Amino acid sequence: MVSKSPLYNIHKDLGAKFTEFAGFEMPIQFSSIKDEHLTVRRSVGLFDVSHMSNVWITGKDAEKLISLTTVEDAKKIGDGKSQYTAILREDGTVIDDTIFMHVGEKYMIIPNAGMSTTVTKWLNDKAKEHNLDAKAEDVSRDFVILAIQGPKSRETLQKLTDTDLMTVKFFGCQYIDVADVHCIISHTGYTGELGFELQITPTKEAEKLFLKLLDAGKEFNIKPIGLGARDTLRLEKCFILAGNEFEGGRTPLEAIMSWTINWDHEFIGKDALLKQKERGDYERLTCLECIDKGIPRHGCEMEKDGEKVGVVASGTLSPCLNTGIAMGYLRPDYREKGNILEIMVRGKPVKAKVVKPPFVPKDWAQQH
Amino acid sequence: MAEEVREGLRYTETHEWLKIQGDTAIIGITDHAQAELTDIVFVELPEGGKEIKKGEELCVVESVKSVSEIYSPISGKVVDVNKKLDDSPEIINESPYDDGWLVELEIKDKSELDGLLDAESYRKM
């Protein structure tokens, strides 16, 4: 079954081309991926990301349930703060990466598209197994998620709210009224630019808010942005796309997410991670920038001296750099900065070198 | 913006155009095709001299998120390719019928041209 965003008709009116992603028919682009991409880097863009999920976690042990099932110690994340984290299986592999927000007595987590049922069931099962008074409730259908991203996002959003947005700190979250719509705001995003995300319910409220945001951003030439540019924006910053980077089962150590792991608490998968850490020789997600012309894509093989050493998890042309970029898993001896590998594109080798993340630095727009 | 269909060219149902010049044909993609693809960022062209059969892959055109194989509408030998596309693939978007041509083929079998559309039939598609 394919679901549509509650904003489908608005997207259609705005000239969107659609694609199916994880069971959702969502806009892939409005004007063009390159144009939308550069709009977000230089000014401001508006995304409908309703394909992402919303799960409430309630009950007096909600904090304990999050600490048990994620690599974060939820005690450390106070009311009004959010955190990027991962939910692991016992073997240490990632079920899903997600943000959780601490709003008052409750927590909201944002699993990836198509993951709400799996994650909700996992959390409820673990609550039961560990006798925790906590409940996960999938409310994805009740919410629209909008993301406003880019250097002009704050100025645009500020026009529609009395809350001083400078008080909403990086990874802060709180209730807010935007154009008289009561919603949850967080200073988060998936583009590497200044940006905010809004959790809106009931969904019909989101229609007028979407159009009001486009109107408020007119002076900055705001544009609606599709999933195509969302993917190129995140890849230039080396952010993970769960369906690509966790394919086949990967641990947060392999996915270079060790910075998210709080080792001072007990969580599902911890023992497996400790063992892997001790072994040390595991493959790690690595960033490669093409030297030759050619665009690496998901599934392209990576070779060193004619031998297969890995597979591209995500690849694209970088609209900012105008070169091919890719992420894939490599053994430690192949991932030293500057090491040159060959990515096989339609049977032809495209030379690429290992670089440090991100591909595109924070001040790119000021310099170009 | 209305998509251009140029008079005097031959067309395929899969949105390629051919300009027949005696024994050779210049091949490109139509205005409609470039508009659908948007932002062409890479073109892989065949080697000069290569013999290509009708229906075989002629070249590959990539946008940021898509890879599209262009299949040859006729059989023939590659006599020229548009080398400008190596550095400036966006020419296809800007000028699909002129500067953004792809390949010139020496026509092997003129009877294959009979199956191609004229501008009027392509416009009606």
Interface residues (C-beta under 8 A of the other chain):
Chain A: I28 Q29 S32 I33 K34 D35 H37 G228 D231 T232 K293 G294 I295 R297 T316 L317 P319 N322 R346
Chain B: T38 D39 V41 F42 E44 V60 E62 S63 V64 K65 V67 D86
